[in-house]
């Protein structure tokens, strides 16, 4: 028969193992439990063998277990074969799951059938084994079958437990988490293993001590009962012989009665014998016995006659003898002897020992799995709690480390603990703590959060790009509105700007009213800042259009961008600190944002930024100016649009404005007026209108030949 190969090595290995076990189970049913014929039949006849010594429930259990194991093996073989041919045979979902050798149903059947095999051999041993001869006759295949059944049972139970655990979504998530975080992969095995070892060791100690004490006491009880019984029989026989010294018929009748009673005794003796002393020959002869044997028993000196009842153990013969003298008229005429076979005396003790050992082993074996299952209810919530905390701290650490975007939503705590105990309360407290952290994070800048782990205040010099925005006329816009409405509107616009900044790799350092201060780091910081600025302008334009359609007031925004060195570090008091940037670079970026009001522009950048973005963005030079408090002039530019998206008219505005600016700086007022007027009139360009007014002013009041074209801003 051609069997389709499995798609993966594990599936093939499981299938081969299942077939092997099924074939073994079928053969096991007819394999003798031991080599001695009759006393050690195969499992199919084990119930009949057990019925001779313990009829009743053991027979029913043994027969049922044997046939169940056999039928389960037949199903295992056929089911595995059908599953191997699943690509050729259409199987329904239920039949497919039942036949799957690695499925839960197969694991459950394997666990029960292998345990049934152990039960058959265990019950047969507990009932039939009366001494070491039973195990001496055990062949190697009987030991092998017991070991194989035990190993397969453990394997099936592990598969069953693991399969049930995998149905729990939290456990599946934990397995993935454990694989991803190898550093704590041993935590489950560690705590679960320690818990199992501790409880199993405790149970082993308790069972071992209890079994040893009970067996010792039971052995002593048996020996005491035999001593009392054997001594009483010997004394009674001696008394009967003494009373009927001359009546051999009466003595023989008594011995016959004792023989009949002995057949039903709990501890039957081997023989009851009256040894009569022959004074002439100086020997003892058997005068009467339950064995019906009379004659010379052997030579024994008179001095060895017992003077009182006594017990003697003959180790070489494996017997225990009780003697009682027969004294007539003060003269010893013989003695009564009760002989016990040592193996017969200790058979109940041996059989009980076997039962105790089997039950203790099964109890300890099952206790390992029960301890694991019970411990799982204690350990799993702890592990799920640790996983949830680790995920939360991992995300927070990634944010602090700068490898992940700072987001309050990412700090959600996933409570996976379903118990109702202290662990659940702890999980709830951690969830509350996470809520507090999630609520605080939006109020902390990324730079402050990322440097919070350093502990002590620190600072360094860095090259950064800064972007400032400010909503134009927001104070006037808010007049007549409630505080709640003002805050909602402000938050809406600030949220639009923040999304654009974060989307382009920036970080919002702080909000000051309707003003935003953001910074960018990295090799493309200037480019990213300009892209963020254009994204803000686009979003604000969409908001303006929406407001016009709804008949609401519109607002505009100004943007200033500068790049350069700053002091970057902790600033503040001992109990309240912020992590921010300080320096002329920051101040100039803020001044540029304000300069938009003067020039009628939307986005102003410095020359250092322009040199980095001129190949990507269409920019025009606006002016050469000095800000308040500074004497060194700064060349500033306006970002019009990305070059690849720029409309032709923007190029015309750029060239026309820069033509007028060249004439303006050359004090060619006529040429400057003509250029600015053309751009302002045709394109309604506000910067051109601003410079047109300057030209008109300088025409009436010329600046002088030493004028260098620098405009001094006197406002922030």
BELDANOR-V74595 format. One record per run of one state. SS is the DSSP state (@ for helix, = for strand, . for the rest). FROM is the first residue (numbers start at 1). LEN is the number of residues. If there is no record, write none. Layout:
ss = {SS SS}
from = {FROM FROM}
len = {LEN LEN}
This chain:
ss = {. @ . = . = @ . @ . @ . @ . @ . @ . @ . @ . @ . @ . = . = . = . @ . = . = . = @ . @ . @ . @ . @ . = . @ . @ . = . = . @ . = . = . @ . = @ . = . = . @ . @ . @ . = .}
from = {1 9 29 32 33 42 43 52 57 85 93 100 104 129 132 137 140 167 169 181 182 185 186 244 248 263 271 279 283 290 295 300 302 305 310 315 319 329 331 342 402 408 412 422 442 446 451 452 455 459 473 474 479 483 504 506 513 515 521 525 550 556 574 576 583 584 600 603 607 614 617 627 634 643 648 666 669 684 686 701 710 713}
len = {8 20 3 1 9 1 9 5 28 8 7 4 25 3 5 3 27 2 12 1 3 1 58 4 15 8 8 4 7 5 5 2 3 5 5 4 10 2 11 60 6 4 10 20 4 5 1 3 4 14 1 5 4 21 2 7 2 6 4 25 6 18 2 7 1 16 3 4 7 3 10 7 9 5 18 3 15 2 15 9 3 4}
